[in-house]
């Protein structure tokens, strides 16, 4: 049986911002997919198409991204975590699984720190630091690059996310959507004030099952996470780019399927 076509929807936050999401499928648990910096929720399309056959799936457009409203403010850990909490309430998701990629890894951990474990069933954290050792070693100053030439920097960032060939039309569409986030707001998202230890503490404080999926740049962090918390599942995608769930969609979907099976068995 094929799932119903994905439907666009939205809700208004407590600070009056209209946020969009796409919904498809049915079943328990609800899977909430949250994209990274300036990206639209539609980047999760390989997962929506796959998992909507068995689950209710929601791809979220955070504020300033995708089809959501672009307000002046609210680009902080506290507000983005509250947006996620209000999304969960708006869609009436009972104990969803939150799947966050890149910047949304930090947003998911901020959500856990500020809103606790009471409303979600598990976390999937995809390819970002979680505050564990060693810290990221990149010396590239993306904020300075954005200020020098925003369009070229965003275009280069989008193309750098993939190891497998993507069509020019696909890359241009992602670039266009990423540029929808204004310069100041995009920089605010890269300038969060919390120290690294806050993210690590939030990860180790959660009692919910966690899956940490990374590329080699975070493999050492993943090893330390698993050493400190053997119950946290880790997976390293050695042959994928930052958008590993697009580059290696079949493998990512299989890894997520196993994690969801683990959740079901624990009930």
N, C-alpha and C positions, 0 to 999 in steps of 0.2 A: 504494500500500500504506500503510495507516494504522499508525503506531507502536503498540507495546504501551502500555497505560495506565500512567501514572506510578505508581511504587512508592515507598513510604516506607521508609527504611532509616536506619542510624546506625552510629557507631563510638565507641570510648572513647579519649580522648586520653591522652597520657603522664602527665598530672596527674589522671587518673581521672574526667574529665567526659564524660558521654554527649552527643554531638552528633548532630543529625539532618540528613538531606538527602533530597531527592526525586530519583529517577532515572527517565529515560524515553529511548526510542530507542536506536539503535546507530549505529556509524560513527565515523570518525576525521576530525578530532580530537575528543576529549571537550571539551565546553564547560562550564565551571564558573561559574555565576552566583552572585555574592555580594551580598546586599542591604546597604542602608545602616543608619544608626543606628536601633536598636530594631525594624527591620522584619523580617518573615518572608521566607524564600526564595520563598514562594508569590507574592510581588508580581511575580515574573518570569514569571507564567503565560503572557502573550502570546508570550514567547520560547520557553518550553518546548514549547508546542503547535506553534509554527512550525518550530523547528529539530530537534525529535525525529523529523521525517520523514526527515532525512538524517544526523543526528549523534547521538552519545550526549550527553545533556544532564543536568546535575546542578544543582539549586538547593539551596544550602547555607543552613542555619540556624545562624549563628554562636552561640557561647555566650551564654546569656541571651536568646536571640531565637527566635521561631518555636516549634518543638517540641523545641528543645534544652534540656538541663538549665540551671538558673540557679544557678551557683556563686557563692560570695562574692567570689572574686578571679579574676584573669586578664584583666582588661579593659585591657590594655596593648598597645602596638604589638608588643612582642616575643612575647607569648603568643598574640595573635590571628594573627600571622604564622606561628607554629609550628602553631597549629590548622589553618591553611590547608595547610601543608606535610604535616601528618599526614592531612588529608582526601585529598590527592592520593595519598599512599601507600595509604590504606585502600581507596580505590576502584580502585586499580591503573591510574590514568590515565597513559597514555604521552604525554608532551608535550602537556598540555591547553592550551586557551586560557582564561585567567582574565579574567572580565568583572566588574568591581567598580563599584558605584554609590555615590556620596556618601562616607560614612565608609569604605566598602570600597575606594575609590581609595587612601586612605592605607594601608589594610591590605595591598593588593596591592603598593604601593611598599615597605612595610616587609618584606614577603615577599622582594622582589627584593634589597633591601639585605642582609638577614640570611641568605638561603638561595640567592641567586645565580640564574643563568639556566639552570642545568643541566636542570631538569625541566619547564619549560613552553615552549610554542611561541610565545606572544604574549600581549599584554595589551590589554584594552579598558577604558579609564578613563572613567567616566561622571559628569559634572557635579559635580566638586569641584575645589578648588585643588590644584595639584601643586607649590606652592612657588615658582612663577615670578612675575615682576612683572606687573601690580601686585597687591598683596595684596588680599584681600576687604575691602570697605569697610563692611559692615554694622555698625551700632552696637547692634543688638539683643542683649541679654544673656539668652540662653536659659537659662543656668544659674540666674540670679536668678529668672527667670520660673518655672522648674520648682520651685524652692524655695517660691515664693509659692503656686502653684496648679498642681500637676503635671498633673492630668487636663485642665484647660482648655488648658494649654500644649500638651500632646500632641495633643489634639483639633484645636487650631488649626493645629499643624504638619502634621498629616496632610491636612487640607483645603487647606492652602497648596501642597501638592506638585503639584497638578493645575491645568491651564488648561482642560481639557475636562470636561464634566459627568460625574460618577461617581455611582452610585446611593448612597442613604443607607445601604443595607445593606452595600455594599462599604466605604464610609468607616468605618462603625461597626466592622466586622470588623477593619480595619487598626488602628483606634484601640485596640480591645480587645487585639489582639496586641502593639501597641507598649507598652501599659501593663503587660504581663507582665514587662518588664525593670524591676527595682526602681529607686527613685529614685537611690540612691547609685551603683549600677552604671551607670545611664544617664548620670549626671554624669561618672563616671570615663571613659566613652567619649568625652566631649567635652573632656577635660582632658589630652590626651596631651602628654608633656613634650618631644618632639622639636621642635627649631626648624624653621622653614619650609625652610631651606636643605638639610636632610636629605632632604626629599621631592624637591626639585628635583634633588639630586645622584643620588638613586636612579633617577629617571626617565632622566637623561642617561647614566647608567652602563650601563643595560641594552642589550644587543645584539640583543634580540628585537624583532620588529615591534610597534609600538604604534599604537593608535587612540585618540584623545582626543575625546570627544563631549560638548558642553557646551551650556548655555543662555547667553543674552547676559551674565549676570553674570560668566562666566569667558571671554568671547570675547577679551578683551585678553591674558589668559594664554595662550589657545590660539594666538593670532597670534605671540606671542613664542616659544612652544614650537616652532612650525613654522619660525620664522626661525632659531632655534638648531639645530634638528634637522629639516631638510626631509624626512627619511625618515619622520617621525612624521605620520601622517594626522590631520587635525583636521576636525571637522564641528560647525557651530553650528546649533542648533534654535531659531530666533527666536520661534516661535509655540507653545512647549511649556513646561510647568511643570518643576519639579525632577525629577519622575518621568517624564521625557520618553519613555522606552521604553514607558510605558503611554499617555500622551497621544497620541503619534505612533508607535504600534507598527509600522505598516506601513513607515514611513520608516526607523525605527530598524533593523528587521529587514533592510531592503534595504541599509543602510549596513554592517551587520555581515556580511551575505552577501558584499559586495564585499571586505571585509577578509579574510574566510576564503578567498575566491578568490585574493587576493594571497598568502596563506600557502601555499596549495596550489601556486601557480605558482613559488614560491621554493624548493620542495623539490628 
